[in-house]
Amino acid sequence: DQIGFGHSDKPLLNYRVSTLVDFLDGFMTELKIERASLIGNSLGGWVAADFALKHPERVERLVLSDAVGYAGLSKTMDARALRALRLASRDDIRYLGPLTFHDKRFYQDIDLAFKERVTAGDSYAIGQLLDAMVRGDDVLDNRLQDINRPTLVLWGHDDKLIPLSLGERFHQEIARSSLRIIDNCGHMPQVECPDDFATAVLQFFSDAK
């Protein structure tokens, strides 16, 4: 788990994407992992792309799934959705559900989802990262052309949170990239469409040179 999330420590840092990139670099160094392939969804895609730009010698391949990282996103995103990303209430979860998932089964139990958010303990890190995104810290604009690793841009066709047009932009700006779209799938294809997601990733890993 990244610092600030899951079972990792959650210090009160001024979290931004660079924080997570540095943590990942230190993690790989500690475990003596010289090179790895990185798979990132949403914010994780931003971290993976930024890591590849700062540490290209440590990256084999990249998979960017419904990734974020462009400066204009916080300005063009529905303001209510941007606030709801803090997941501070049932209303936030209720609002984000249809934007995040194509299949309503994944967001029907609002109470369960809210309970999971209350117990996760990562609200501070999420808030700091959203503030950093609004400020424009560590954005990927005018940098992606420097990524020289084989990259799969993988997108849920029905992602209403981060539109497919941004996936097409990632594909256009990363020279050694391919674009794979998963139909009837939203913002988190690894959760909603795991078989299609795994098939696409494994195919990419077997084909990439």
N, C-alpha and C positions, 0 to 999 in steps of 0.2 A: 504493500500500500504506500502511496505517496505520503510524504510528510504532511500532517494536517488532516489525514483521512484514515478511515478504516482502523486497523490495529496499530498503526504507526503513532509516534508521539505527535502531540498537537500543540506545540509552543505558540505563543501569541506573537507571531511574526507579521511583518508587512508583506503578506504573500502576493506574489506575482508569478508569471510564467517562468521568469528567470530563476526564481526560488526552486521551482519544481525541476527545472533543467539541471541546476547545480546539485540538487539532491540525487537525481538519477545518475549523474556523473560520479558522485561520491559512492553511491550504492554499487555501481558497476566496478569501480576501482577497488572497493573493499572486498568484493567477491572475486576479484581478479578476472573479470569478464572484459576481454580486450575489445571484442566487436559483438554486436547483436543486431537482430532485426527488431524493429519497433512497430507495434500496432497501437494506434491511439484513436479513441472515439471522442468526438466533441472537443472539450478542453484537452483531453489526452492527445488528440491529433495535433493541436497547437504545440503542446510540449514536445511531441515527437519531431515535428518539423523544425522547431527552434533548436532542438538538440542536434539534429542532423546538420543544421547550418553552423552551429558552434563547434561541433565535434564530428566532422565528417569521417574522420579516420576510424571512428568507433561504430559506425553504422553500416550494416550489410544491405538491408532493404527497409522500405517504409510502407506501412499501410495506414492511410489517413481516412477514417470513417466519419462522415458527417462532421467534418472538422470545422473549427472556428479559428480566428486569428487575424482577420482583416479589420482594419481600423473602422470602416464604415458600419460594421454590423450593429454596434450599440446605438447608432443614430437611426438606422433604418428599421430595426426590430420594433415591433409593437411594444409601446412603453409598458403596458400592463404585463406582457410576457417577460420583459426585462426585470421588472420588480418581482414577478412570481418565481424567477430562477433562484431567489433566496430561500424559497420553500419554507416560509415562516408560518404558514397557516394552512388549514384545510382548503381555503379558497384558492391559495396559490397552487396547490396540487390539483384541485378541480379544474383550474384554468389551463394548466400546462398539459394535463393528460391528453386531450385531443390533438394538441400541437406536437406532442412527442411520439405518440403511438398511432399506428393505423388501425390496429385491432383494439376495440374498446375494452376487451377483457383485461388488458394490462393496466387499466386505470379505474376500474369500477369500484374497488374497495378503497375508498378515500381514507377511512379510519385506519386501516392497516398501513397504508403508505405514510400517513402522518405519524403514526407510532414509530415507524422505522426512521423517519427523519428526526424525531425528538431524541431517539436513543443513539443516533449515529455519531453525534458529538463533533460534526465537522462544519457547523454553521458559520463559525468565525472565519475559517479558511475560505469557505465559499463566498462570504461577504467581501473579504479582502480581495479575492481574485476578480469578482465582478466590478469592484471599484477600480481595480487596475485596468480592466478591460475598457471601462468607460473613459479612463484617463488616456488610454492609447498606449500603455506600456507594452513593450516587446512585440509590437504588431509585425505581421509577416509581409506587409505591403512592400513591393519593390525589392524583395529579398529571395523569393522562392526560385528565381532563375538560377540561383547559386547551388541549389540542391542537385547533386549529380549521382544520386543513388536510384536504382530501380524503385519506382513508387507505384503502388496501387491506390487510386482514389476510389473509395467504395462508399456508395450513397444509397440511402433508402429513398425510393421514388416519391413516397408520400410524406416526407419530412416537412412538416409545416412550421417547424421552429427555425431550422437552418436550411434555406431553399436549395434545390438542386443546382440552381444557377451558380452558387458558390462552389459546388463540387466541380462544375465545368470550368470555373475560373482556376481552381487548383490544378486541374488537368492541363489547361492551356499554359500555365506559367511554370510548371515543372516539366522539363524537357523529356526526361526518361520515365514518363508516367503513362499509365493506362487508366481508363475510367470504367468502372463496373457499377451498374445500377440494379438494385434489387426491388422488384415490383411488390406492391402491396405491403410496404414496409416503411416505418417511420424513422425517427432520429437515432434509435438505438438498435440497429439490425442484429448486433451480437446477442441481444436479449429477445427481440421480437421474431427474428428470422435466423436462428442460430445455425441451422443446417446450410442454408444458402450462404451465410456469412463464412462459415468454416470452409465450405467447398471453394468459394472464391479465393480465400486466403491461401489455402493449400495449393490450389492450381497456380496461383501467382508465385508462390515459393518454389514450386517445381519447374516453372517456366523461366523465371528471372535468371539472367546471366550477369 
